[in-house]
Amino acid sequence: MSQPNRPPAERRQPRGVGPGAAERGGHPAGAEGRGGSGGRESGERTSGEGTSGDRESGRGAGAAAQLDAEARLRIGEAAAEAGVSTRTLRYYQELGLLTPAGTTAGGARRYSHTDVARIHRIRHLRDLVGLDLNEVSRVLAAEDRLAAIRREWLEGQTSARQRELVRESIAINAEVQEMARRKLAGLKDFTAGLEDLAARYRHKLDELEAADGGEQVLTGS
């Protein structure tokens, strides 16, 4: 019996999300709640089986050990912890919102608890804040850059470089604030429309109740 082909090994990509990563459209209808958790993936190795040749060239031994320690969740396990379907998780990856922390030698993707926290952040921005996936992408890109700035700051910089980092942080913050203000203005307009419609409903109800009262007087009921 022929053996199934293993997927080619995947190189780990940077975690930053570029602008416009989600321009291909919104979330597919009903994506969450569909799709199985998946079993053992092709090419999976047990802990400790990897060799230095399996890892991305140029990565230090310490970073590789950290990856091995953190990126242990299969796609079904990561999806279950995040409360989404595997289809939704893959969709986020297609849009560039999420990059798995690592892969096995055979190319099976592995996720860390940091990845799971990022999925929760995506859902918060989309479901509670009300951003679309393009806007979520922009917020995540801003947050990734601010995290990189913090790391660079903590490494110790000259005062000139510190000023540059602070100015960049202010600019990033202002951009996100502007997007939030536009979203808030849209919500206010939407709310105002609902309030106007409710006032019309109440006025119509008052007219109907007044008419009913007049009919009762005429009929003596």
N, C-alpha and C positions, 0 to 999 in steps of 0.2 A: 504493500500500500504506500503510495507516495506521501511524503511528509508535507504539511502545509508550509507555504513560503512564509518566512519571517519578514516583518516589515523592516525596511532599512533603518539603520541607526540614525537618530535625529540629534542634531547639534543643539545644545542649549542656547536659547536666544536671550538677549537683554530683557530685563523686566520692565523697562520704561515703555510707555505707550505714546506713540507719536500723534500729533494732531491729525484729525480726520480718519483715525483708524477704524471708526465705526460707520463710515459713510455708505456702506452697502445696504443700510436699511435697518428697520426695527426688529424687535424680537418676534420670532415666528409664533403664530397663534398656537396656543396650547403646548409650547415646547416644554414648560415645566409640568411635571406630573406624568410625562411620557418617557419611555426609554428605560431599559433595565439597568441594574447596577453593574452588570458585567462580571465575568469571572476572572480567572487567572489569565493574564495577557501573554500573547506570543512573545518569546524571547526573554521572559522574566528570569532573573537570577535571584537566588536567595542571598541574604545579607552575607557579605564577606567574600563572594565569589568573584567580584570585579577585580581587574588588574589595572595597572597604570595605563596600559594601552587602550582600555575601554573609555577613558575619560578624555574630555576635550583637551587638546594640546594647549600647553601654556598655563593650565590651571595648577596651582601649587598643591602639594600633598595635604596641607591643612584644609584648604577649601574643598578638596575632594572628600576628605573625611567628614567635613561638615555636611556636604551634600548627601553622603551616604546615611548620615545620622538623621537628617531632617526629611528628605524626600522619600518616604516609605509608603505613602498612601496610593493605592490603585485608583483608577478613575471612578469606579463605583463607590469606593470608600470615601473619597473626597466629596463626591456629589452628595452622598448621604449625610455627611457631617455638615455640609453647607445648606442642605434642604432644597436642592435642585435635582433635576434629572441629569443623566449623563449627556443627553442631547443638548441641554442648556449649557452645560459646562463646555462641551466642544464648540458650541456656537460662540461663547465668549472668547474662546481661543482663536476662532476664525476671525473675529473682529479685532483681535489684538488687545483685548481687555485683560487677558490672563495668559501668562506663560508658565508652563509647568516648571517646578524647581529642578527637575532632572529627568533623565531617561536611563533605562537599563541598557546593557550592551546590545540587546536585540531590538532596541528602539521603542520599547513600551514606556509610556510616560508615567512619571511618578510625581506626586504632589506632597507639599509640606503643609503644616498647619498655618503657615503664613499665607500660602495660596488660598486655603479655606477662608481665612480672615478677609482676604481680598474679594472673594466671591460675596461674602456677607456685606462688604462695603458697596459693591456693585448693586446688590439688591436694595440696600438702604437708599442709595442715591436715586435709584429708579422708582422704587415702590413708595417710599415715604417722602422723599424730597420732590419727586415728580419730574426728574430729568429724563430726557430721552437718551438713547445709547450714544449718540454723538456727543451730547453734553457730558454724559458719564465719562466718556473717553477723555475729554478735555480736563475734567476735574482730576481724574486719576493721573494724567500726565503731569498736571501741576503738582499734585501731592508727591509723585515720584521725584520730580526735580527738587522740591523743597527738602525731601529726605536726603537727597544727594548733597544738597547745600549744607545741611546739618552735619553730615559725615565729614565733609571737607572742612567745615569750621572747627570741628573737634580735633582734627589732625594738627591744628595749629597753623595759623596763617599770619602774614604780615598785616599791619593795620590797613594798608592800601587794599589788599585782597579782601579783608573783612568788610570794608566799605562796599566793594563791588558785590559781594555776596548779599549784603543787606539790601542794597538797591535792587538787585535782581529779585529778592524775596518780596519786596514791596510791589514790584511790577507784576509778579505772578499773582499775588494776593488781590491786586486791583483788577486784574483780568477776570478772576473768578467771581469777585464781588459784582462786577458789571453784568456777568452772565446771570448771577442770582437775582439782580435787580430787574433785569428784563423778564425773567421767569415770574418774579413776584408781580410785576406790572400786568402781565398776562392773566395771572390768577385773580388780581383785583378786578380787572375788566370782566372776567368770567363771573365772579361773585356778584358784581354790580348788575349784570344781566339777569342772574337768578333772582336777585332781590326785586328788580323791576317786574319780572314775571310773577313773583309771589304777590306783589301789591295788586296787580291786575286780577289775579285769582280772588284775592280778598274782596276787591271791589265788586266783582261779579257775584260773589256769594252774598254780599250785603244787598245787592239789587234783588236777587232771588228771594232772600228772606223777607225783604220789604214787600215784594209782590205777594208772597204767601200770606203775610199779615193783612194786607188789604183784601184779599179774597176771603179770609176768615171773617172780617167785619161785614162784608156784603152778604155772606151766606148765614151770618148769625151763629156760626160754630165757635 
